[in-house]
Amino acid sequence: MAKYTELCNQILENVGGKDNVSGAVHCMTRLRLNVKDRSKVNVEEVRKIKGTVGAQFSGDQFQIIIGQHVSDVYPEFCKLAGISAADAIDENLDSEPFSLKAVPSKVLDYVSGSVAQIIPIMMGAGFFKMFYAILGPDLMNVMPNESQFMQMLYLVGNAGFYFMPIFAAWGAAKKLNTSIPIALLLGALLVDPNFINIVAAGEPFNVYGFIPMQLNNYTQSLIPILLSVWALKYVWRFLNKIMPSAIKVIGVPFVAVVIMVPLMYCGLAPIGNWIGEGIAIIVNTLYDVAGPFAIAFIGAFWMFMVATGMHIAAIQIAFINIATLGYDPIVLAGSNIANYALMGMIVAYFIRTKNEEKQMAAANMITLLVGGISEPTLFGVLLRNKRAMIVQVIGGFVGGLVGGLLGVAVYTLGAANVLTVLQYAGGPGSNFVNACIACGVAFVVALVVGVVIGFNDDSNGEGFKLFKKK
């Protein structure tokens, strides 16, 4: 949109110009840039730009916090940077020398960039699952599950996750700038009814009659298709180079599918399934060992993980848990509780501060509780005030511990504001009730502690040296 032209121009000017931007994507609140030369990025100047809330490097990405209207800013930024929306997430990873040290960040960036684009699907379908659970017999018992209205809620909510391989294939293909149609076909092959019937039959099956295939159900999965689309990128590129021009239009798609079908069914998809199972084992082991303290730890320190970008890896695990297990018992379970502690803290900050700080707190409070945007409170209050940090840690820890003791888990994605607790709906009715208790405890504890201890002798706060501006 034209009204964001000045904002985008200032961003480009301070990230080294459009020639220094190799790719861009956005999540719910952040514009995520891949830059060729990090030394050309003036982080402090970007933070000062009117319209930005903060900026930081996270792995190889330069993330600029803009707010929930980032989806409006993104097209204008792509236009001024000279990149199309489809190409905006092509990071030209192969142009960089291979580095074993960089592999984890590359993998994380690929998963994050692929999943970020399908979050609206997960959220939209999640609301249908949420209302199905709330209105059904397990909670309010407003309607029977057999009613047509409830059946429609179930249909839409279930489809949003059942066909996850197809949605993820689209996001991954856009991320890697490879063939979207063939990627969608690969995703569809993982959930095709005929394939599901072969798996259900449990009898040995060979692709093309001679390549043995593992019998796994890949509905609601993420990793198998992410691995497959990653391989497709190289297969597609290779075929485009060697295929004669006269038959390229027909030959490349056909041969790509011929190669990718056994590669996916017999190799990459099973490997992805093993990785998913391994992550589930790690998460369950952590929960078994640490128990309630796992959620308490996340509740206490989640906002600091967000500030440093450490939350990205954990979020991917949460998405994989929801896609494979149907729920996330640790990461989102604790992070949502942390969000309520932040709400309690900012309300207490509004009560205890004066003058300009009170006005700023009022704006942040409305932005957080109503709009679901945490960055103004996170960077404007929490990270520059020692006592605000103490309040956040205590509220998040106590609320997280309660949630851990009650065994809460997140089943859907939904609102990020005061209605965040609705993300716990979708499972047993008791889970939602327990989540309300845990989130309420986090909010009240943070509010009470903040009101009691105040926010330092300086209304502007001082903040730890780690977070001070130079």
Sequence and secondary structure as in RCSB ss.txt:
>XXXX:A:sequence
MAKYTELCNQILENVGGKDNVSGAVHCMTRLRLNVKDRSKVNVEEVRKIKGTVGAQFSGDQFQIIIGQHVSDVYP
EFCKLAGISAADAIDENLDSEPFSLKAVPSKVLDYVSGSVAQIIPIMMGAGFFKMFYAILGPDLMNVMPNESQFM
QMLYLVGNAGFYFMPIFAAWGAAKKLNTSIPIALLLGALLVDPNFINIVAAGEPFNVYGFIPMQLNNYTQSLIPI
LLSVWALKYVWRFLNKIMPSAIKVIGVPFVAVVIMVPLMYCGLAPIGNWIGEGIAIIVNTLYDVAGPFAIAFIGA
FWMFMVATGMHIAAIQIAFINIATLGYDPIVLAGSNIANYALMGMIVAYFIRTKNEEKQMAAANMITLLVGGISE
PTLFGVLLRNKRAMIVQVIGGFVGGLVGGLLGVAVYTLGAANVLTVLQYAGGPGSNFVNACIACGVAFVVALVVG
VVIGFNDDSNGEGFKLFKKK
>XXXX:A:secstr
 GGGHHHHHHHHHHTT GGGEEEEEE SSEEEEEES GGG  HHHHHHSTT  EEEEETTEEEEE  TTHHHHHH
HHHHHHT  TTGGG   GGGS   GGGHHHHHHHHHHHHHHTTHHHHHHHHHHHHHHHHHSTTTT  S TTSHHH
HHHHHHHHHHHHTHHHHHHHHHHHHHT  HHHHHHHHHHHH HHHHHHHHHT  EEETTTEEE     TT SHHH
HHHHHHHHHHHHHHHHHS GGGHHHHHHHHHHHHHHHHIIIIIHHHHHHHHHHHHHHHHHHHHHHTHHHHHHHHH
HHHHHHHHTTHHHHHHHHHHHHHHTSSBSSHHHHHHHHHHHHHHHHHHHHHH  HHHHHHHHHHHHHHHTT   H
HHHHHTGGG HHHHHHHHHHHHHHHHHHHHHT  B     SSTTGGGGGTTS HHHHHHHHHHHHHHHHHHHHHH
HHH S SSTT    GGG   
